Amino acid sequence: MTHTINIEGIKLYAYHGCLDEEAKIGGNYIVDVYMQTDFTEAAKTDDLSKTIDYCAIYGICKKEMAVRSKLIEQVCERMFNEIRSEFKTISHLHVKLTKLLPPINGDVEKVSVEIKD
């Protein structure tokens, strides 16, 4: 049996990017986190400590997004590594970081990076 917990559409404002303007005015980002874990015990006992706490995942994403980076690849890797470090019961992890309206010479809605294991 596979148990999956998805936290999708975490909306955060941050100051990532290679341009000086991005460090000053910032932009909107969306984080999606997909996790496989065994929550059989949590389902039976209704005990939060037996599963992944959504608030803790949100907190990790918010904390890592607050640390400025030029590349969203670095931010995504920090989130991935921190989640992996904090929650040993996750068997498979997938983190997606999306930057909305990137400053590209063209009409681009979003760019994203993903890390999966």
C-alpha positions as CSV (number, residue, x, y, z in Angstrom):
1,M,0.0,0.0,0.0
2,T,1.3,3.5,-0.9
3,H,0.5,6.5,1.3
4,T,1.0,9.9,-0.2
5,I,0.7,13.3,1.5
6,N,0.7,16.3,-0.9
7,I,0.9,19.9,0.2
8,E,0.3,22.0,-2.9
9,G,0.1,25.7,-3.6
10,I,2.2,27.1,-0.8
11,K,2.2,30.7,-1.7
12,L,5.2,32.7,-0.6
13,Y,6.8,36.1,-1.4
14,A,10.6,36.1,-1.7
15,Y,13.6,37.9,-3.1
16,H,15.4,35.4,-5.3
17,G,16.9,36.1,-8.6
18,C,20.1,37.1,-10.4
19,L,18.9,40.7,-11.0
20,D,19.4,43.5,-8.5
21,E,15.7,44.5,-8.9
22,E,14.6,41.0,-7.8
23,A,16.5,41.5,-4.5
24,K,14.7,44.8,-3.9
25,I,11.1,44.2,-5.1
26,G,10.8,40.4,-4.8
27,G,8.3,38.2,-6.4
28,N,5.6,35.5,-5.9
29,Y,6.5,31.8,-5.7
30,I,4.5,28.6,-5.3
31,V,5.9,25.5,-3.5
32,D,4.5,22.0,-3.9
33,V,5.6,19.1,-1.7
34,Y,4.8,15.5,-2.4
35,M,5.7,12.8,0.1
36,Q,5.3,9.1,0.4
37,T,5.3,7.7,3.9
38,D,3.5,5.1,5.9
39,F,0.7,6.7,7.8
40,T,-1.1,3.5,8.8
41,E,-0.6,4.1,12.5
42,A,-1.8,7.7,12.2
43,A,-4.9,6.6,10.4
44,K,-5.7,4.0,13.1
45,T,-4.9,6.2,16.1
46,D,-5.7,9.7,14.8
47,D,-2.3,10.7,16.2
48,L,-0.5,13.6,14.5
49,S,2.9,12.4,15.8
50,K,2.5,9.3,13.7
51,T,2.4,11.2,10.4
52,I,3.9,14.2,8.7
53,D,2.8,17.6,10.2
54,Y,1.7,19.9,7.4
55,C,2.6,22.9,9.5
56,A,6.1,21.8,9.9
57,I,6.5,21.3,6.1
58,Y,5.1,24.8,5.6
59,G,7.5,26.2,8.2
60,I,10.5,24.6,6.5
61,C,9.5,26.0,3.1
62,K,8.9,29.5,4.5
63,K,12.2,29.5,6.4
64,E,14.2,28.5,3.3
65,M,12.4,30.9,1.0
66,A,13.4,33.7,3.4
67,V,17.1,33.1,2.6
68,R,17.9,35.0,-0.5
69,S,19.5,33.1,-3.4
70,K,20.2,34.0,-7.0
71,L,18.9,30.6,-8.2
72,I,15.7,28.9,-7.3
73,E,17.6,25.6,-7.8
74,Q,19.5,26.4,-4.7
75,V,16.3,27.2,-2.7
76,C,14.6,24.1,-3.9
77,E,17.6,21.9,-2.8
78,R,17.7,23.6,0.6
79,M,13.9,22.8,1.1
80,F,14.4,19.3,-0.1
81,N,17.4,18.6,2.2
82,E,15.7,20.1,5.2
83,I,12.5,18.1,4.8
84,R,14.5,15.0,4.2
85,S,16.6,15.7,7.3
86,E,13.6,16.4,9.6
87,F,11.3,13.6,8.5
88,K,13.1,10.2,8.3
89,T,9.8,8.4,7.6
90,I,9.5,9.9,4.1
91,S,10.3,7.1,1.6
92,H,10.0,9.3,-1.5
93,L,10.1,13.1,-1.6
94,H,9.3,15.5,-4.5
95,V,9.7,19.3,-4.1
96,K,8.6,21.7,-6.8
97,L,9.4,25.4,-6.7
98,T,7.7,27.8,-9.1
99,K,8.6,31.4,-9.8
100,L,5.7,33.4,-11.1
101,L,6.2,36.0,-13.8
102,P,9.9,35.7,-14.1
103,P,11.8,38.7,-15.5
104,I,12.5,37.2,-19.0
105,N,12.4,39.1,-22.2
106,G,9.2,37.5,-23.3
107,D,5.7,36.5,-22.1
108,V,6.4,33.8,-19.6
109,E,3.9,32.9,-16.9
110,K,6.2,30.8,-14.7
111,V,9.3,28.8,-14.4
112,S,9.9,25.9,-12.0
113,V,12.4,23.4,-10.8
114,E,11.8,20.1,-9.2
115,I,13.8,17.6,-7.1
116,K,12.6,14.1,-6.6
117,D,14.0,10.9,-5.2
